[in-house]
């Protein structure tokens, strides 16, 4: 398939390098320096040149929050049957936008980030394919993600954003609170160092990405749940209630049991 990838940051570059071996890949980025080390990839320096390429699919990998603007910039130059695709971490508003364009579309989300994922072994990582996507687009990404041994799930747009609020926003919020309470430790313990590594990895991500994930419409409910459980734990500690602490810890063990 002839593919155009717009946005070659960390995830865009990864997709470009994976897909170029089995497809004709064209790449575009507003910062051409990002594309200088690509092999087997055609580079575009001007969006108007897309007319000559006639891509069959545009995969949008720009920074979260700029997805629709990036699509708008290429729509005048692509064929009417070109499939629009995104890998956005939050899908709010995308379904309505896709319907308005009239183009077939496929929306997916590789549920791993460039900071902590081992791109050489992804068999324990997950990817979501949005149920409302077109048949051809779904099949393309099933084959691609399946070839990387990712575990695949199919969710609706709404189910995806609910899942992201739980699986990303909740640990992100906990890590942010940990970092907010930070002070220098001369002799940190093992658990502290593990949490510190997670915090450094999270905070090395793009601010816009972190912000958009936390601004997901469903995040606030998860934060309210965190606040509720933290208040309960604070009460137990203040009362030095050993029996209630034992019950609390047992409930936690059940929550995380396989």
Secondary structure, DSSP 4 states (H G I P E B T S, - for coil): -EEEEE--SHHHHHHHHHHTTTSEEEEE-SSGGGGTT-SS-EEES-GGGHHHH--SEEEE-SPTT-HHHHHHHHHTTS-TTPEEEE--S--TTHHHHHHHH---EEEEEES--TTT--TT--TT-EEEEETTS-HHHHHHHHHHHHHTT-EEEEE-HHHHHHHHIIIIIHHHHHHHHHHHT----TT--HHHHHHHHHHHHHHTS-HHHHHHHHTSTTHHHHHHHHHHHHHHHHHHHHHT-HHHHHHHHHHHHHHH--
